[in-house]
Each structure stands twice: as C-alpha cells, then as structure tokens.
Amino acid sequence: MRDLYHCRERFNTIADEYAKLYVYSNRREQLTLSGGVLNFIWNAWNNYWRNFWIAHVSGGLYLDKSVITPIFPGYNDKESCHYLLYVCGKKNRHRPNDAITGTHQEATWGDPNNIAQIAMKLLPHHPNMNYVLGLLGHYQTHIQHFQRIRNSFCHLNNENVFHLNSISSYYSFGPNQLLIDILESTTISNSTRCFDNMTDNMKGFLINL
C-alpha cells in the first residue's frame, strides 16, 4: 500500500540533495551540472505524482495517513496506469483489468496539464481533488517553468534555449547574464534565484496538499 507521506518525504530529500550539487565554478560546469540536477528533480517529481495517482486508483494512505478509498481495489500498477492514461485522454477506452505493457507507455504524471485533467476526472470519486486543483492554480506557473527549463537544458541547442524567451519576462537578468543563465536570474515577484524559487514552489505544493 502506497504511503504518500513517505513519497513526499522522498521527493523532498531528492530535491534537497540534488540542489546541493548545483555548485559550479565556470560556465561549462554550470551547463553540465544543471541538466543532470534538473533531470533528477523532475524525475522525482513525476514519480511522486505517479504514486499519488495510483494510490487514488488502487488504494493507499494519504499524506495525513488517512486511508484512500480505491476506485479499483486490487488493480496493480500497470492496470492503474492504463486507467489513468484513459482519464487524461491518452487512451480511447479502459475496460476492466486493461493494462499497459511497460513504463515506456506512461504519461508525464507531474505535468501540470495532466495533474489538472486527472484531478478533474477523479473528482467524483475523490472530493479532495478540488483542493489539488486549487493548489495547482497557485503553483502551476513555477512547475511549468521548471519543466520547460529542464527540457531545454536536457536537450540543449539554440532552438530550445530560444524557447525560454516565452518565460524570461518573469525573471530579472544581470548585465552579464544571457538567456542560458536563467537558473541564476532573479525571480521578479519575490527576488529569489530562479532555481531556488522553482524547487521551493514544487516542495511547497506537496507540503500544502
């Protein structure tokens, strides 16, 4: 049975430990480290939401240790994921015990668009999804920025860096900083470094669930 409290603690530990590795002395080190650090944190984020959704499909313990009433008691992970893919529009139908064949078929469970769509569809079964949707409205922008920056740094080329222009207005750049330095820019809304602001908001979302 999935314990979402422990899943959240696992994400926080990974985020904190990998954030400590984001230390560099030159541009080359920065680019090398940032891709790896962002990727590990993003993977941990998606793994948390995978556990979150599966717990609501097949049963588990919520963050306050209350028992989650399953939609399909006894479903395994592959069956639960097939249902969730149907819920977020990536499968045309779901029949009892339909299952995916492997993790390569899974969605990006922590993508804000998928969070919104799954939460809306699970609302008739789990009223707490109203709260998830409310929190998402507050944290969504920061999560989307993390996702976009992570994708750009993990597939680094001029085109992907250029795509960061669409979020650059949220950040203040120093006189010697370029778009590629967005992680070191300052978040205009709260004067916090971009990297710290994004990870703090991801942890804040989970803490407030």
DAGIRA-V108783 format. One record per backbone hydrogen bond with DSSP energy under -0.5 kcal/mol. NH is the residue of the N-H (numbers start at 1). CO is the residue of the C=O. Records with the same first field share a line. If there is no record, write none. Layout:
# DAGIRA-V108783
NH: CO / CO
This chain:
# DAGIRA-V108783
2: 59
4: 2 / 61
7: 3
8: 4
9: 5
10: 6
11: 7
12: 8
13: 9
14: 10
15: 11
16: 12
17: 13
18: 14
19: 15
20: 16
21: 17 / 18
22: 19
23: 21
30: 26
31: 27
32: 28
33: 29
34: 30
35: 31
36: 32
37: 33
38: 34
39: 35
40: 36
41: 37
42: 38
43: 39
44: 40
45: 41
46: 42
47: 43
48: 44
49: 45
50: 46
51: 47
52: 48
53: 49
54: 50
55: 51
56: 52
57: 53
58: 54
59: 55
60: 68
61: 2
62: 66
65: 62
68: 60
69: 67
70: 68
71: 56 / 57
72: 57
74: 58
75: 72
80: 76
81: 77
82: 78
83: 79
84: 80
85: 81
86: 82
87: 83
88: 84
89: 86
90: 85
91: 85
98: 95
100: 78
105: 102
106: 103
109: 107
111: 108
114: 111
115: 111
116: 112
117: 113
118: 114
119: 115
120: 116
121: 117
122: 118
123: 119
125: 122
126: 122
129: 126
130: 127
131: 128
132: 128
133: 129
134: 130
135: 131
136: 132
137: 133
138: 134 / 135
139: 135
140: 136
143: 139
144: 140
145: 141
146: 142
147: 143
148: 144
149: 145
150: 146
151: 147
152: 148
153: 149
154: 150
155: 151
156: 153
161: 157
162: 158
163: 159
164: 161
165: 162
166: 163
167: 164
168: 164 / 165
170: 167
171: 168
172: 186
173: 171
177: 174
181: 178
182: 179
184: 181
185: 181 / 182
186: 172
187: 192
188: 170
190: 187
191: 187
192: 187
194: 185
195: 183
197: 193
198: 194
199: 195
200: 196
201: 197
202: 198
203: 199
204: 200
205: 201
206: 202
207: 203
208: 204
209: 206
